[in-house]
Amino acid sequence: MGFMDDLKAVSGVEPCKVGRWLETIDDLYRAEVLQACEEGFPSKTIWRVIVNREGQVFSDSVFLRHRKGECGCEL
């Protein structure tokens, strides 16, 4: 077990809602989502609308924290 595994175990940090959603979607769709993230498109509000349409309910701030790497996904 490495340091990051120890850190996660101690802190109880898990992926955020966006990270958990990404784990559930089709590989091809996930690749497209990640490519869009890297290119900085679309805005967090558009992300929320698209994902909410799929039955997930996330706020704009969840997407913003995920994009900035300020969520549990980065650990």
C-alpha positions in Angstrom: 0.0 0.0 0.0 1.4 3.4 -1.0 1.3 6.8 0.6 -1.8 7.9 -1.4 -3.7 4.7 -0.3 -2.8 5.4 3.3 -3.9 9.1 2.9 -7.2 8.1 1.4 -7.8 5.5 4.1 -7.1 7.9 6.9 -8.9 10.9 5.5 -11.9 8.9 4.1 -11.6 11.0 0.9 -13.6 9.5 -2.0 -14.3 10.8 -5.5 -16.8 13.6 -5.7 -20.2 13.3 -7.4 -18.7 14.1 -10.7 -15.9 11.5 -10.3 -18.5 8.9 -9.2 -20.6 9.7 -12.2 -17.6 9.4 -14.5 -17.0 5.9 -13.2 -20.5 4.8 -14.2 -20.7 6.0 -17.8 -19.7 4.2 -21.0 -15.9 4.3 -21.8 -16.4 6.2 -25.1 -18.7 8.8 -23.5 -16.2 9.2 -20.6 -13.4 9.8 -23.1 -15.4 12.5 -24.8 -16.3 14.1 -21.5 -12.7 14.1 -20.4 -11.6 15.6 -23.7 -14.1 18.4 -23.3 -12.8 19.0 -19.8 -9.3 19.3 -21.0 -10.3 21.8 -23.7 -12.2 23.9 -21.2 -15.6 23.4 -22.8 -18.4 23.7 -21.9 -19.1 25.9 -19.0 -20.0 24.4 -15.6 -23.6 25.5 -16.1 -23.9 23.6 -19.4 -22.3 20.5 -17.7 -24.9 20.6 -15.0 -27.8 20.9 -17.5 -26.5 17.9 -19.5 -25.8 15.7 -16.5 -29.1 16.7 -14.8 -30.9 15.7 -18.0 -29.4 12.2 -17.5 -30.9 12.0 -14.0 -28.0 13.2 -12.0 -28.4 16.3 -9.8 -25.2 18.3 -9.4 -24.8 22.0 -8.6 -22.5 24.3 -10.6 -20.1 24.4 -7.6 -19.6 20.6 -7.7 -18.4 20.9 -11.3 -16.2 23.9 -10.6 -14.4 22.2 -7.7 -13.9 19.1 -9.8 -12.5 21.1 -12.7 -10.1 23.0 -10.4 -9.0 19.7 -8.7 -10.3 20.8 -5.4 -12.3 17.6 -4.8 -11.6 14.2 -3.5 -10.9 12.9 -7.0 -7.4 14.4 -7.0 -6.3 12.3 -4.0 
